[in-house]
Structure formats: structure tokens, C-alpha cells
Amino acid sequence: MKDRIGICAALCAACAAVAIADPDGAELFRQVQAKILDAIRRAPRYTCVQTVERAQYLPLYGALPPNCAAMIAARKQIMSPGVLVWRDRLRLDVAVLEGEETFSWAGAKRFETTRVDELVASGALGNGEFTAFLTSVFAGEADVVSFSGPSLFTFEMPIARSHFTYHSRGGAARTVAYHGSFRVDPEGAELKRLTIVADQFPSDESTCRIEDAMDYHIVKIGNGEFLLPWVATMDILYSNGSESVNETRYSQCREYTGESTIHYGDDAEAPPATMPGSAAPRHFSQPSTPPGLLFHIALTSPIHSDTAAAGDLVDGLVLEDVRDAARDVIARANDVVHGRILRIEQFPGPGARWMLGIRFDTLEHDGAETPVSLKLAEGDVFTFRQAGKLDLDQTFRTDWETR
């Protein structure tokens, strides 16, 4: 679960000729290509909610195949993904601004980074479903080699023209060639599914194969209709026999109406790019919050593992007054703290457990808010030694400490 899969691509100014012998196939490709490139050029600034279900499995090979080629061949013979060893769920906002994907936790007041792995600490992640893959395949960089009518095309992307980059934790980004296919609706010349396969990794890498299948549909944004992904499945096969499967679903796509300046990092002076529908909170003056103050907090936002995701907003209730060393009141009983889930992971099987990370960063008093930074008084995450579901409500109470 250590690899990061990323991709970037620039829209080509001109499209190469299509090397498809079948004239009907060549004409259908040109129609699909023209629609996709026109939609990319016309696309407004927009944002969607991205929910990612991630899981890691150990396929049951018997004897571990000795190399990646054997691993890929053996995996094709196994119907089941194997034993589930880990899973989690993420909820993010993704904005497409001037053709580049930009990310934040869901509901954040500002977009934070163009690298999704800077938000999420572990596990495999990918991006590029909105424009990067489409521009690479349809703007003339791919070699379209066959038409398997009436709706299926295949292609090859040589490494010299590839924008598919990946990197393991701590490693440098590397580029690989890939190949794949795309399925279209021949009646409307609309793209329905794009599949990307990379299976020629350097021998010193832990990755054997990445397969990313993206399903597309037409979505109304503002006054126009645009081709957007609605679900994408990324399957990563590793040389140690493990396999990661991510299913990403996109929803609530709408035009982005925030400021043109996007905030990255922790620069407090930078004006935030307001998320659609958000409002600036009122602030109140209070004594500073020195490190080491204990807050006894009850969770007021139920957390149910069937639906909860890292990125979800959560609230808590301060149960007793909090004072600093000078006896100044920092928070009063019944004040509200706002934060979000940063991590909710399940490890099934022997030693079954859940790991939950929460951060509270805002204190609300009489409807006004002030920043506060609270971490667990003991440890970075909660560990629940249990199998099955995880359900938490207001009976879940614990101590938090100011940083």
C-alpha cells in the first residue's frame, strides 16, 4: 500500500493521424475524438465530491510466482481477489481548474494541493481521470492500433510520449509506457469506458501491474454538458503477491465559484479560495491556547463505519470548562469543537482492529468560531480491538490536548 500513482498531461495543439485501417472505425474515432477535445476546451472550472473505497487483498496463489510476468499470468487464473487484509474510505473535493486537478478534504474552505498523496498518509492513490488520460489518448499522443467494431478500440502509449508517472513512498517519480482500450457508443459517438494498463515496470520496483478502468457519462455543469467520470476502478498488483483495489465514485459536480487564488500549504496570510456554498464564520476574541491544555470532549457526530470516510466533518462537545495556568477561561462547558476524520481503517482477520484518527481545529462559542489545534492526549489514533462494524456516538468521550 505504499505506491502513489499519478498522471499529468498537456492538451496537444494538433492531433496526429489515426492509424486505423477500417474506414468506418477511423471515422468513428475522429467523431469521438472531436467531441472529447471540444468538451475539454470548453469545460468550466468545476468541482466534484470524490469518494474512494480502498482495499488490499492477498490472492491465494499457492506458491508465490517468481516474477512479475508469472504473477500477472497467475492472477488471470484466479477468480477471487483473495483474503481481505485492509480497507478504508476517503472523501475528498476535487476541482478541475485550467485543466489541472486540485484536492482538499471534503467540505474544506479552501483547496490545498495538486498532489492527493499530500492529504492522505498511506495507501495507493491515483488521479488523472478528468482530463489527463483523455488528452493523452485522444490528443494524438497514443497509437490507436485496432478497431474491434462496432464499439471497441485499442491503443499503445510509448514511453516517449507517456505522461503516466508513479512513485513509491520516498522514491523519485518514474514514467512508464502503457496500453489500453476504450469503448464508445457508436450511435452518439460518446466515450463510455477508458481502460489504462501499465505492466512494464523496472525490475527494482514493487509494482507489477496497474489497471485503471474509468466509466464516463454526460453531466450538466452551469449552462453546458460535459463528459465526466462517474466511477473509476484502479487495480494494483505487487510483486509480493498483494493487490490493492480502489473504487472511486464522483458526485455533486458543479461549477466552481471560488476566488481565482488557490491556497496551498499553511500560509495563514494567503486568502482562501472559498468552496461553493461556504460562508465565512464569525470569530471571537479569547485568550491564546497554550500547548498541553486538556479538553474533555464527547463526540456529537455519530461515526458509522458503513458510511464514514476520512475527510468527513465531525463535531464534539466540550464537557467542562478549560482554563490555562493563569485561570483564564479557554473554553466553557457546552462549547462545540469542529474537526474531521483523518483516518478510518479496518484490519480484519486475526488481531482484528479499527484505527481512527480525528482532528479538531475550530472552537465555537455562542455561534462564533476561533482556531484551535487539538490532538489526542495519548497516541495519534484510536485503536479499537474488534471485528465487524465500528459504531460511535456521544457515549464516546476522551481527552484531547492543545498543541
N, C-alpha and C positions, 0 to 999 in steps of 0.2 A: 504493500500500500504506500510505497514511497515515491512513485513516479508522478511527475506533473506533465500533462500533455497539453501543449498549447499550439496555436497556429495563427499565423497572420498572413495577410495577402493584400496587395495593392491592385486596384482596378486598372486593367490594361487599357491603353488608349485605343488599340485596334485589336481585332480578333483574327486569329490565324484561320487558314482554310481548314475545312473539316475533311479528314481522310476517311470518308465512308463511301464504299463502292455503290451501295444501294441508293439510287436517286431519291426514292421516297423517304428513306431513313435520313439522308443528308438534308432534305427539305424540312422534315420534322425537327431535326436538331436545330436548324437555323431559326425556326419559329420559336422553339423553346428558349434558345439562347437569347434571341432578341427580347423576349418578354422578361427574362431574368435580369439582363443587364439594364433594361429600361427601368424595372422596378427598383434596382439598386441605386440608380442615378436619381430617381425621383423620391426615394424614401426620406421622410422627415426624421427629425430627431425623435426617438421614441424609447420607451422603457417597458419592460415586462417583468413579471414575477417568475423566478426560476426555482422550481422545487426539484432537488436531486435526491433520489434514493440510491444509496451506495451499499454494496455487499461484497464480501470476499469469501471465496469458496476454496476447498481443497478437492479437486476432482479425484475420483478413485481409479488411478491408473494401474494399480498393482505395483509393478516395478516402474520406477521413475525413468522416463525416456532420457537418453544420454545427451541430447542436444535439442536445439530449438526446432529443427526440421522434423525430428522424430516426435517432439512434443506436439507440434501443430497437427501432424498426421494422426497421432494417438487421440487427441482431443476430438477430432472429427468422428471418431468411432464411439464416443461416449454420449449418451443421450442426456444424462443428468449433469448439472453443474457440480454435483458432489456435496460435501459437508459444509454447511454454513458456519463460518468461524467468526464473522464480524459484520456488523451493519450499522448504518446511521442514516440521518436525513438532514439535508441543508435547505434553507430557504433564503434566497438572495434576490436583490433587484439588479437587473442588468439593463444598461442603457446602451443604445447604439447611437453614437454621436459622431457625425462626419465619418461614418463607416467603421468606427473602432468601438469594440465592446469595453464597457466600463462597469465596475461592480461595486456593490455595497451590500451590507446585510439588509434584509427586507425591512422596509419602513424607516430606514435611516434618513436623516435630514440632509445628507449630502452623499454624493458618490465618492468613493475612496481610492480606487486603484484600477488599473487596466490589467492587473495580474490577479486572477482569482485566488491563486495559492497564497497570496499575502494575507487573505482573510481567514483561510481555512488551514489549520495547522498540520493535518495529517490526511492520508488517503489520496487516491488518484482522482484527478480532476482534468477536465478538458474544456476547450472553448473553440469558437470558430463557426458555429452552426448558422449564424445570421448572415454574414457576408463573406468571410474569409474563404471557406471552402467553395462557395458559389463562384466567387470571382476567379479563383484558381482554376476551377474545372471549366467554366463557361466563358472566360475572357481570353481564351486562346492559348493557355499555358499547357493544358492537358493534350495528350494524343488520343483522340477518340478513334478507337481501332475497330469496333464492330457494332453492328446494329442487329439485334436479335428480335426483330419485329414481333408484334406490332408496337411494343412499348418499352423495350429494354435496350440500353446502350452500355457498353463497357469502355474503359479508358485506362491509360497509363500516365503517371506523372513522374518523369525522370527527375533525378535528384538535382540536376542543374536548374530546373525550373520549380522545384518544390519549395513551399513555404511551411511545410509541416515540421515544426520543431518540438522537441520534447527534452525534458531534463529530469534526472533523478535528484533527490534532495542532496544539496551540496555540490552537485555536478554542473558542468557547463552545458548550455543549450546545444543540442545537436540536431541536424536536419537529416531527414530520410526521404527516400522515394516512396511512392505509394501507388496503388491501383484501386480500381473500384468499378462501380456501376451506378446507373441512375435509371429510374423507372418514371415514365411520363404518362399522362392522359392524352392519347393521340387525338381525341375529339377536340379538346380545348388547348392542346399544346402546352399543358401545365405540368410542371415538375411535381411528382408525388413523393419520391424517395430517392435519397442520395446515400450511397454506401462507400465508405473510405476504408481501405485495408492497407496497413503498413506491416510488413513481415520480413523485412531485410535489415535487421538491426546489427550493429557491430557486435562482435563476439564477446566483448568485455561488458556488454550491457545486460541487465537482468530481464529486460523485456524481450519477448519472442514475437508477439503479435498484438496489434491494436486494430480493432474493427469498430467503426463508428457508423451507425445507421441512423439517418435523420429523415423524419417524415414532415412534409410541408403542406401548408394549406393557405388559403387566401384570407387575410384579416383586414377589416376596415379600421384605419387609423386616420383620425381627422376627417378630411373630405375625400380621401383616396383609399384604394385597396392595394395591399402589398403581400408579397409572398414571404411568409414567416414559418419557422419551425414550430411544431406543436409538441413533438416528443422526439427525443434522441436517446439511443442506447449505445453506450461505449463499453466494449468488452476487451479487457487487457489480460493476456496470457503471459505468465512469467516463467523464467527458466527453472525456478524451484518447484514448479508444479501448481502454484497457487493461481487463482484467477479472480480478477476484480470486475464487477458488473455495475455500471452506473446507468440509471434511467432518469432522464431529465425531462420534465414537463414544463411548458411555458403557458402562462395565463395572464389575464388582466393587462394585455398590451395596450398602450395608449400613448398619445403624443406627449413628448417631454416638454414641459413648460417652465423649467427652472432657468436660473441665470446661466449665462454663457460660460462663466468661470466655474470650473470643476475643482473641488478641493482634493488634494492628495496628502496623505501623511497627517501630522499632528500640529500643523501650523495654526495656532489659535488666532492669528491676525487675518487669515485668509477668509473672505466672505464665503459662506456656504452656498452650494448650489441646491436650492430648495427642491425637495421632492414634490411631485404632483400631489395636491391635496393637503400638504402640510402647512402648519401655521406656526409662526414664531411664538415661543412660550413667554409668559411674563416671568421676570426674575425678581428675587427679593434679596435684600442685604442681610447677611448673617456673619457671625464670626467665622474665620477660616477653620478648615477641618484638618488639624494636625494628624500625622500618622499615629496609628496604634489605638484609636478610639474604637470601642466595641459597640456595635449596633445589634440588638436582638430583634430579628425580623421573622415575621410569618409570611409565607407565600400566599398571595391572594389570587394569582392567576394559576388555575389548575394546569398541571402538566401531565398529559396522557401520551404514552409512547406510541400509540397507534397513529397519532396525528402530529405530535410535536416535532420541531426541527430546530437545529442550530440556526440562529437568526431570528427566531420568534421573540416578540416582545413579552416581557413578564413584569408583574408588579408585586410589591411586597408592602407590608405594614409594619412600621416601627412600633414595638410593643412597650417601650418605656423610654423616658427622657434620656438623652445622651448629652453629657456635659464634658467640657475639657478640663484641664488641670486647674484653670482659674475659676471653675464652676460656671462658666458661660454656657448657655444652652446652645448646643449644636443642632439638635433635633428633638422634637417632642413626641410623646406617645401619640399614635394615630396619624403621624405624618406618613406620606406614601413615598416609596422609592420605586424608580422605574429602571429597568435594565433589559437584558436579553439573554437568551440561551446561547452559549458559545459552543457547546458540545453536548450531544446526547448519543451515546454509542452503546450497543449491545454486544456482549461476548457470550454467545450461547455455548452449550456443551458442558463438559466437566469444568468446575470452578466458575459456573455461570455468574455474570455480573453485568450491571449497568454502570456507566460512567457519565456524570452530568456536570457540566460547567456552566455557571451563571455569573454575569457581571451586572452590578447595579451602578449606574453612573449619573443619576439625577435624583435629587431630593425635592419633594413637593410639599409645600406648606401653605394652606389656605388658597390653593389654586395657583400659586406662583412657584417657579422652579429655580433650583440652583445646582451647579455641577457638584458631584461628589464621586469619589472613587473608592468602591468597596470591594474587598476580596474576602474569601473565606478565612476565618480566623485560624483554621487548621487545614493545610493542604490546598491544592489548586482545584480539585474536583471532588464531588461527592461520589463515593463508590457504594453501590447497593448490591449486596451479595444475594442475588435472587435470579431465578429463571422466569420466563413468561413476560407478562406486561409490567410496565412501570407506571403507577398512577400516584400523583402527589396532589395534595390540596392544602388548605390553610393549617391543617394539623402539622405540616412540615415546617418546623421552626429551628433556626440555628443562629449562631453568632457570626457577624461579619466585622471586618476591621478596615479602618481607613488606611489608605496607602500613604 
